[in-house]
Amino acid sequence: MPAADAIRQIIAGLDRIPYSLIAFGARLFPAAIFWQSGQSKLDGWRVSDNAVFLFREEYKLPLIDPVLAAHLAALGEHLLPVLLVLGLASRFSALGLLGMTMVIQIFVYPDAWPTHGVWAICLLIVAARGPGKFALDALFPRG
């Protein structure tokens, strides 16, 4: 049974991967995607006319003014990724980005579900299990 022993050893090795390392990746990579998207909405220190145009003509979100939507998206895509990478208010930051992911999936790019699914799973890991030890949240006692 050498093959079975090898499989058990591989699984045992995978079991030793620290959750904190997995959680850090689950925080870092979606944060980078949202940060880059937020950067694309800016012209200097203000939301670009192009971003507003996209919200008005391409994204067409229901129930929200395109100018307001562009500003809220730019704010969320800058603030929440920073909090997520720092591991500060991690679960809430992950939930905020998960909400943005759901809006993008449902209203903007419904055919991009494989990509959005990867983002959602990373964010759900953090929301459900926390940010791990490599986070400012780890400095605060849970109670």
C-alpha positions, 0 to 999 in steps of 0.5 A: 500500500505505498500509494495509500501511504503517499496519499496520507502523507500528502494530505497530512502535509496539506493539513499543516498549512496554517489557516492564517496563511490561507486567510491572508491570501483570501484577504490580499488577492480580492483586495488587490482586485478591488483596489485596482478597480477603484484606482481606475475610477479616479482622476487625481483625487476625484471620481473621473467623468469616465467612471460616471459615464460607465455607471450611467451607460454600461452598468445601469444599476437600478435604484441609484443615481449613477453619480452617487454609485460611482462615488460610493463604488470608488470609496468602497473599492479604496477603503474596504481593501485597505481594511481587509489587507490590514486585517482591521474590521476584516469580517465586515470589510469582507462582507462589504466587498462580497456585497459589491461582488454580488451587485457586479454579478447580478446587475453588471456582468452576469456572465462572469460568475466563475470570476466572481465566484472565486472572489466570493469564496475568498471573501466568505472564508474571511467573513466566516472564519476570520482574518487569521493571526496576520491581522490587526483584528488578532490584537483585539480580544474576542468577546 
